[in-house]
Amino acid sequence: MTVVSMEAAVEPAKTQTPARKRSLARFARPMLGLLVPVVLAAGWELVVQLGWSTGRLVPPPSRIYAEFAELARSGELLRHVTATLLRVAAGFAAGTVVATVLGAIAGYSTMVRRLIDPSLQGLRAVPSIAWIPLFILWLGIFETSKVALIAVGVFFPIYLGVMGAVLSVDRKIVEVGRAFRLSGPAMVRRILLPAVLPAYVIALRSGLGLGWMFVIAAEFMGASEGLGYLLIDGQQLGKPAEIVAAILAFAVLGKITDWMIALAAAPFLRWEDRFTRQEETADVER
Amino acid sequence: MLNVENVGKTYPNGVRALEGTSFTVEPGEIVAVIGGSGCGKSTLLRAISGLDRPTRGRIVLDGEPITAPHEKIGIVFQEPRLLPWLTVADNVAFGLTDRPMSRRRHRAAGALSRVGLAEKAQVWPRELSGGQAQRVAIARALVPQPEVLLLDEPFSALDAFTRVDLQDHLLDLWTDLRPMTILVTHDVDEAIVLADRIMVMRSRPGHIFEEIRADIPRPRDRHSAAFDHVKSRVLMALDRSLAGERVPEIAAEHPGTGAAMWW
């Protein structure tokens, strides 16, 4: 990836003006990532159009697009996407709050960590799908059990990330806070929070990824709407285009929500001294 | 006036890092503490800063016992320890929390230009060189106008040119407020260039072994005869302080002689 983008930046420089090189490099780099899927999709479309395959089980892009457009036109897509988004949002919010509080306390206090961490690590080893029967018994078959399952999935990566981040805050930096006589809350606000923020953002992003994974499991266990329902529906009615459309919707939603977290955090993380920083700042300046 | 009264420190693992250390720093005085590694000089400085409590004795600043970090005491560590998420200007202003924002900004800007880094105010610490970062750390310690400035081997991580440059720069800054200054170092030249008094420490347990006055008018020429004279005295004291350490079994065999040598 780095090698490729470097070549893209260097090669045109020999023949073209710097301004031209800049605009080319800016667009060429993201485009490179699209090359493989676009070529594959166009190839398959061609195969089906030429009649070499019926495309019944593996629908070509045109049929997926038609299915997508139909779902969107009838309002079905919006209904399913909304249902799934709301479940992920509720589960993510609940899981994040509990994980952040417990992770911060466990990172801060050795006593609490010794008390709760072994149990939580044990629970973490349980495949979260295993909770489904219990959650259905406890919380019923409707929304609560689904949200609870997503929250469990979101909880563990965030709990681990926050605890690790708090544990690894540099003692020397904390000492600067002590030397300037920061009170407890001021120490948290001015030293600990900014110090754990980069790791926290990564934890949130992996938590959200698991949230998207678990929403499917939750919707598989019996739902009348949601993208997971659309997947099951497509299987039972033998409509592969509907399944692929739902999968694509998942991919787009997952990417967009992940990107939103990264974007929201970016202004607070400009100070980071990362090894890719040189290249990135160079990009921005161009 | 800063009084260190019979201060000792034993770590929880039983190591006696410091024992029976007493001295006084007068207003406007610079004292250097020098010694080999592990002689307790950093332990002493941390006790004075209030970051670590001594296990015996006490530290008194203007009649007030120091048991925790104090607003009249500023400290510069061996590493700059700038907060990477704050701009250089905000790092300098870090200790000025209880004042209005505009005044904080103004004073931080003043301190930054005083250390010659006014144009770096809005950059991140990662963009500074080692010497620049340490200058920012000095500005951060000085901007609350402390009565005591503690320096824990502040220039030891820098190259020789930068080090000499910063030593002169520090003296220049010091003349603004003339805080009581305690400099911990293992660089003999640095101690003599900066300090009015040089205290040579010796380890096991850490204590002050010899005190040498450096009555050389400032600015001090690093190549003058007076400088060399003090330097040879400090080096001799250091040699003697280390001599006992190389053959600790002699001291153990003749505890009486050993004690006499120590005191």
Interface residues (C-beta under 8 A of the other chain):
Chain A: K172 I173 E175 V176 R178 A179 F180 R181 A186 R190 I191 P194 A195 L197 F268 R270 W271 E272 D273
Chain B: S49 L51 A68 P69 H70 E71 I75 F77 E79 R81 L83 P84 W85 L86 F94 G95 T97 W124 P125 R126
